[in-house]
């Protein structure tokens, strides 16, 4: 007989109180992951659909495509940058050939993956220590991904952006080492990866970029009175890569020194904004403001090492920006990115705002204002740069011919390079445009010495004759020149007598504010 169940016996098993910790942990990690994926999706969508193709990235993709087609760099192609700038984009072009998807898509996807990997790698190195604020403020991961990936939409894909992403693990490892009494941190793989990233950073822009590594390491070495910060594994790896690259450049790329550098010295480097003017440009003043805000917000305490190292790396890049003297935003991207990241990493260590001294509150608010202003202005530029002119030109070319041969004689790189990529053209010109003619013309107007003006005029005529000979010899299907709104030499190059003669047999296909498209008259429109 079964034993009767007592009235006080439970009919069901007692329910234990639900443990909410796993759910909270999942939400705490899941939300940043979702935010990171949203940042990636936004970046890819806007970079491919909204932002006009970056002229420098388009040209380097074109150069890489021609190199893969067995053309010789600095012989068949006149590229003003050292070869690593071209090699950097070859993986995207290889993926284009393997998959049939445009290299521009792979640039967007590849940079997004690179940025997420670099930020995660850097955060893991920093969190491994006693960094409780980093563990609590996981929102900083998607925020940092956004800053390094798409804070500057018009400059997306530039070499300087790739350089910043590559250097982050090295900076994180330096900070983690500085936290340890014996200056040890990171696994062998992490040290090696950080060293490769440091080498990439230097090789992208030698010698300008060296100070961004040297200054933080030297400051820590002086503070510790030790050479250990200079002789780490990652420094040896990065230094070895750089030395090997320079040897390859000197031995196998001699035309860069004999052909390219003389041209740059003649007409590119002399066109510089004065030092004082460079120091007054908004990128420099904004970085100074962000650095000041970061220093003030910790009053009366001390700057955290993470923020300190980032600010040192950023400040050490400012002289390179000033020396280059061009004032282009993409050249300021490294120190501006480091400045924003320093503000973010310092802010997560602040006490509640209401408990801060008045001066620290001022610094915190100034830092927040700087970041918000930079984000709003730069993101608005992504949608304020119309690409309708380029789209119209691409449609006009595609209607009459497929995969045309192509040459630009514009005064700048602006329209020619993206347009060539958009229509699948084969660029046959040795130079990306007639920029050297335009720059020589500007220098002629600025020169006060009659002998110097004569030399520049001689050079300008030589460049024009070379372009005319190339036009006559190669007879490209499409020739593009400045549009009605583009800055140019005193007259459009197509109106020069020598060039006009070489363009006999061409007719105007389209002209708008960005580009003038000429097509060979014997090419009939496709039915």
Secondary structure, DSSP 8 states (H G I E B T S, - for coil): ------TTS-SS--------HHHHHHHHHHHHHHHHHHHHHHHHHHHHHTS---HHHHHHHHHHHHHHTT--BTTTB--SS-THHHHTTHHHHHHHHHH-S-HHHHHHHHHHHHHHHHHHHHHHHHHTSS-HHHHH-THHHHHHHHHHHHSSGGGTT-HHHHHHHHHHHHHHHHHHHHHSTT---S-HHHHHHHHHHHHHHHHHTTTTTHHHHHHHHHHHHHHHT-SGGGS-HHHHHHHHHHHHHHHHHHHH-HHIIIIIHHHIIIIITT----HHHHHTSHHHHHHHHHHHHHHHTTTTS---HHHHHHHHHHHHHHHHHHHH----HHHHHHHHHHHHHHHHHHHTT---GGGS-HHHHHHHHHHHHHHHHHHHHHHHHHHHS--HHHHHHHHHHHHH-SS-EEEE--SSSTTHHHHHHHTT-EE--SSSSSHHHHHHHHHHHH--SHHHHHHHHHHHHHHHHHHHHHHHHH--SEEEEE-TTS--SSS-GGGSHHHHHHTTTEEEEEE-SSEEEEEETT-----
